[in-house]
Every structure is written in structure tokens, then in C-alpha cells.
Amino acid sequence: MDHLDIVWPLLRPVVLLWLGGVLLLGGCGELFGDLLEPRVTTADLSGEWTLRGEGVRDRCTDRLYEGEFSLRLASRLSVRQTGTDRQGLALLELAQEVKLDAVRLVMSGGVQGNRVEFSLREEVEGVAEVDFQFVGAYNPARATIEGEFSGEGPMGCKNGGRFTVTVEKSGQTGADY
């Protein structure tokens, strides 16, 4: 009787288990990747947004603008989610133009999982007067986005603070601020 005939029945399960692991994690990892890595669901944030915040302005060219301020928009923003970019970021934009006389509001941004980033820029005749960047997290239970903002303007001011967006879907009432 050959030595291999005695050892092989004992080693066979170990070798097969090792080969299976190599194939699963190495060569076939892409086939089973969804089982190994949890999927992050990106929320659909299309709807009517109510934006509120509190912040501080400093380093303004006109000192009258410096100090604490409340961030409130005169009306809700109608926002739509338009698709995804190459990195899987769901893109956000205004569903309709917001314009009052020569002042126009421009929005861009995205959401991935519950992380939301967007910018709002107030332009007067094509020149940015106020430019804010918002970074926050979406809370589906409260239908809110909460986080921090920073930006520039008016009068060269540097701005920073905290914000809340209440997202109201058509036919639904969002959480109250």
C-alpha cells in the first residue's frame, strides 16, 4: 500500500476546503460580492425641501454683515433626483428654476446612502453673490437632512453653521422643524 493512499483520505477535506476558499475569495469573488458586501440603499430625496439653519458670518468687507444669522429661504425648493454619476452618486438639482428679478438660485449635489452633499448659489446677473456648501445625513424616520454648511458671501463674508432640510414628498407631510 502506497503512503499517499493512507494520507490522501485524511488530507482530502482540508485540500478541498482550501481550494474552495481560494476560488470563492479570489477568482469568484465578483460572483459572490453582493453576498459578502452589504448594499447601501440610496434614498430618493425628490420633493419639496424646506431649508433652515443657524450660522455665523465673519471676515466681511462690510462689518455690518458680521455675526450670527438665520438661514431661511422665502419658499420651498422643488428638488429632483436625476440619475447617477460614474461613482454611483445620485444627482440632485432644482426641478424648476428659482428666479426673482435679476437674482437666480442654482443648486447641484448628490446623495449616496444617507450622505447628502449639495451647494446653493445665489447669482445676480450670472455672478455668484452667495455660495453655500451643505454636507449632512438623511434621516428617513424624520424625513430630514441634518448637517453643517459653509460658504462665502455676501460682502466677502465667510459663513459656517448647522442646517436642517425637511423633505416633503408629493402627497406626504414631512417632519416639522
N, C-alpha and C positions, 0 to 999 in steps of 0.2 A: 504494500500500500504506500502510495506516494505521500510525502509530507503535506503537499498542497491539498490533497483530498481530505486531510484531517483538519487543517486550519481554515479552508475556504468556507465551510458551513458556519463557522463562528464569525468570520470577518464579513461575510456577505451582507448582513443587515447594516453594518456600520458603513461599508463602502457605498451601498445604495442610498443610505440616508445622506451621506456626504455629497454624492453626485446630485441628488435631488436638490439639496440646498444650494449648490453651486449654480445649477440651472435656473432655479427659481429666483435667486437674488442677483445672479449675474446675467446670464443670457436671456432669461424670460421675464426679467423684472418689469419691462414695459407692459407685458401682457397682464400682469397682476398688480400693476402700480396703483390702480384705484382701490384695491383691497388693502394695500399696505399704507397708503396715504389718505387721510380723510379729505373729502371735498369741502371747500369753503363755498357756501352759498352767498351770492351777492344779492343784496336787497334791491328791489325796484323802487327807486326814490322819486319816480314821476309823480307829480301832483302839485298842489298849491303849497308854497313854502311861506311861512311867517318867520322872519329873522329878527332876533332881538339880541342885544349884547351890552356889556358894560366894559369900558376901557379907559385908557389914559393916553393923552397926546403930549408929546414934548418935542423940543428942538424945532419949534415952528419959527418961520421967518417973522410972523406976527404973534407976539406973546399973548394976545387976547384969545388965541385958539388953544393955548396950553391948558392942561388939567384933565379932570375926569369928564367923561361924556357917555351918553347913552346912544347905542346904535339901534335905530328903528327905521324901517322902511315905511313909506306912506301907504303902500299897498302890498299885497302878497305877490310873490313871484310864481309864475306858472312855469314849472321845470319839467323837462322830459329827458328820459334816458334813451340815447340814440343808437346804442350798439357797443362794441368793444374794440379796443386797440390791440396791437400785437402782443402786449403783455397781459391781456385779459382784463384790463381796466374798463369797467362800464362807463361810458362817457355821458356827461351831463351838460345840458345847455338850456337856455331860456326857450320855452315853447313859442313865445311871441315877443317881439321887440318891445322894450320899455323905453319910452322917449317922452320927455316933457320939454317943449320948446327946443333949445339947442343942446339940452343935456340928454345923453343916451347911456343906458346901463348895459354893460356887456358881462356875460358870465361864461366861464368854462370850468370844467372839473371832471372828477370821476369818483367811482366807488368800487372797492374791491373787498369782498367780505363785508365787514361792518365799518371799515375805514373809509372815511369820506374826505376828499380834498377838493376845494373849489376856490375860484377867485371871482371877485366882483370888481368891476372897474367902471367908474363914472367918467364919461368923456364929454367934453364941451368942444364942439366942432372938431372932433377927431383927436383931441389932445387929452390924455389922462390927467384928471384933476385929483381923483381919489382912487387908490388901488389897494384892495384888501385881499389877503390870502387866509383861507379858513382850513383848519385841519381838525377833524373830530371823529367821533364814533357814533354810529347809528344804533339806537335802542329800539328794537321793534315793538317791545311791550308798551312803550310810551309814545311811539311814532315820533321820536325826536332825534336830532343830531346835536351833540354837545361837544364843545372843544374850545380851542384857542384860535385867536386871529391876530394878524399883524399886518402892517401896511404903511403906506405913505399918503400924505395929503389930508386936508387941503393945506395950503401955505407951507409946503415942505415938511409938515409935521410927521413924526414917527409915531405910529399907533400900535397899541397892543391891548389885549384883553380876552375875555371869555364870551362865548356866544351860545345860543340855543336856536335851532331851527325846528319848528313844528311842521311836520309833513302831513298834509291832509289829502287823501286820495279822493277822487270823484265819488260823491255819494257817501263818504265817510267823514266823521269828525275826528280830528287828531286830538292829542292830549293838550290840555291847556297849559300855557306858560306860567 
